[in-house]
Amino acid sequence: MKNQVTNILIVGVGGQGTLLSSKIMGQAALLAGLDVKQSEVHGMAQRGGSVVTYVRMGDKVYSPLIEKGNVDIILAYEKLEALRWADFLKPEGTIIVNDQEISPIPVIIGAAEYPGEIFKKIEDAGVKTIKIDALTPAKKLGEFKAVNVILLGVAAKMLGFEKKLWEQAIDETIAPKMLEVNKKAFEIGWAM
């Protein structure tokens, strides 16, 4: 029997909660009885730089790293990060993209321009793309940082674990003072 491993990249910029999302995802996979390996690359995360988290889950996972062209799902919390990492997808992979622009430092200081037509560039590359506006419902919850858990809810349905495992993973991972808003955020994403 072949060992099936699911490879996921969670990408964004510092402060968007990519690491928290990977912890919740990893915990849900453990609760489902899978082996999980994770690795993070922070870059200039504290200054709004790129952050990527590798999450691998399956019967047996030997390494946390994922080679280019082997990712099943990319969960992108920002459009430019989606474009930057799109070539890591398998041909049949999917990218879930938050329709949000966060300008990197070179754009902020005027040394570069934020690229236009990002979704067109991704789709022209033949990538299956799911566009989500997670910021609007997060603002309605009164917590714009809940974008990450809304998007996680969208990805959760694709991974096929029972909803109660995700709920348990959220309960075990999120700080009590932020638990209620994140449960609501997950429900919004799950319903998308």
C-alpha positions in Angstrom: 0.0 0.0 0.0 1.4 3.4 -1.0 1.9 6.0 1.7 -0.3 9.0 0.9 1.0 12.3 2.1 -0.8 15.6 1.8 1.4 18.7 1.3 0.2 22.2 2.3 1.9 25.6 2.2 0.5 28.4 4.3 1.9 31.7 3.1 1.4 35.3 4.1 3.2 38.1 5.7 4.3 38.6 9.3 1.4 39.2 11.7 -1.2 37.4 9.6 -1.4 34.2 11.7 0.2 31.7 9.4 2.0 30.0 12.2 -1.2 29.7 14.3 -3.1 28.3 11.4 -0.4 25.6 10.9 -0.6 24.7 14.5 -4.4 24.2 14.3 -4.0 22.2 11.1 -1.3 20.0 12.5 -3.4 19.4 15.7 -6.5 18.5 13.6 -4.3 16.0 11.6 -2.9 14.5 14.8 -6.5 14.1 16.2 -7.4 12.3 12.9 -4.6 9.8 13.6 -2.1 11.1 11.0 1.6 11.7 11.2 2.4 15.4 10.9 5.6 17.3 10.2 5.8 21.1 10.1 8.5 23.7 9.3 8.4 27.5 9.2 10.4 30.1 7.4 10.0 33.5 9.0 12.1 35.8 6.9 11.5 39.4 8.0 8.2 38.4 9.6 8.2 41.0 12.3 8.6 43.7 9.6 5.8 42.5 7.4 8.0 40.2 5.4 7.1 36.8 3.9 6.3 33.9 6.1 5.8 30.3 4.8 4.8 27.3 6.8 5.1 23.8 5.4 2.6 21.2 6.7 2.8 17.6 5.7 0.4 14.9 6.9 -0.1 11.2 6.1 0.4 7.7 7.4 4.1 8.3 7.7 5.9 11.6 7.0 9.6 11.6 7.0 10.5 15.3 6.4 8.7 18.6 6.9 10.0 20.2 3.7 8.1 20.2 0.4 9.8 20.4 -3.0 8.6 22.7 -5.7 5.8 21.1 -7.7 4.6 18.9 -4.9 2.1 21.0 -3.0 -1.5 19.9 -2.9 -2.9 23.1 -1.3 -1.6 26.6 -0.9 -3.4 28.7 1.6 -2.4 32.3 0.8 -3.3 35.1 3.2 -2.2 37.8 0.7 -2.3 38.0 -3.1 1.4 38.7 -3.8 2.4 35.8 -1.6 0.0 33.6 -3.6 1.8 34.6 -6.8 5.2 34.1 -5.2 4.5 30.5 -4.1 2.2 29.3 -6.9 4.9 27.3 -8.7 5.1 25.0 -5.7 1.7 23.5 -6.6 1.2 20.1 -8.2 -0.5 20.4 -11.6 -3.7 19.3 -9.9 -3.2 21.4 -6.8 -5.3 24.3 -5.6 -4.5 27.7 -4.2 -6.9 29.4 -1.8 -6.2 33.1 -1.9 -7.4 35.9 0.3 -8.2 38.9 -1.9 -6.1 41.3 0.2 -3.0 43.4 -0.7 -0.4 44.1 2.0 2.4 46.1 0.5 5.9 44.8 1.2 8.6 47.1 2.4 10.1 47.9 -1.1 6.6 49.1 -2.2 6.0 51.1 1.0 9.3 53.0 0.6 8.7 53.6 -3.1 11.5 51.3 -4.4 9.1 49.0 -6.2 5.5 48.8 -7.3 2.9 46.3 -6.2 2.3 44.0 -9.2 -1.0 44.3 -11.0 -3.4 41.6 -12.2 -2.1 39.0 -9.7 -5.2 36.7 -10.1 -4.9 36.8 -13.8 -1.2 35.9 -13.6 -2.0 32.9 -11.3 -4.9 31.8 -13.5 -2.9 32.2 -16.7 -0.4 29.7 -15.2 -3.2 27.2 -15.2 -3.5 27.1 -11.4 -6.9 26.1 -9.8 -7.7 29.2 -7.8 -10.3 29.8 -5.1 -10.6 33.6 -4.3 -11.9 34.5 -0.9 -12.6 37.9 0.7 -11.9 36.9 4.3 -11.2 40.4 5.5 -14.7 41.7 5.2 -16.3 39.0 7.4 -13.3 39.2 9.8 -14.0 43.0 10.2 -17.7 42.2 10.9 -16.5 39.9 13.7 -14.6 42.8 15.1 -11.3 41.1 14.7 -9.5 41.6 11.4 -6.8 39.1 12.5 -9.5 36.3 12.2 -8.8 36.3 8.4 -6.4 33.3 9.0 -9.0 31.1 10.7 -11.7 32.0 8.1 -9.3 30.8 5.4 -8.4 27.8 7.4 -12.1 26.9 7.5 -12.2 26.9 3.7 -9.1 24.6 3.5 -10.4 22.4 6.3 -13.3 21.2 4.1 -10.9 20.2 1.4 -8.9 18.1 3.8 -11.8 15.9 4.6 -11.4 15.6 8.4 -14.6 15.6 10.5 -15.6 19.1 11.6 -15.5 18.1 15.2 -11.8 17.4 14.9 -11.2 20.9 13.7 -13.3 22.3 16.5 -11.3 20.3 19.1 -8.0 21.4 17.5 -9.2 25.1 17.8 -10.2 24.6 21.4 -6.7 23.0 22.2 -4.7 25.7 20.3 -6.3 29.1 20.6 -5.9 31.2 23.8 -9.2 31.3 25.8 -9.7 35.1 25.4 -9.6 34.7 21.6 -11.5 31.3 21.4 -15.0 32.5 20.7 -14.2 34.9 17.8 -12.0 32.2 16.2 -14.7 29.6 16.5 -17.0 32.0 14.7 -14.3 32.7 12.1 -13.9 29.0 11.4 -17.6 28.6 10.9 -17.6 31.4 8.4 -14.8 29.7 6.4 -16.4 26.3 6.7 -19.6 27.7 5.3 -17.8 29.3 2.2 
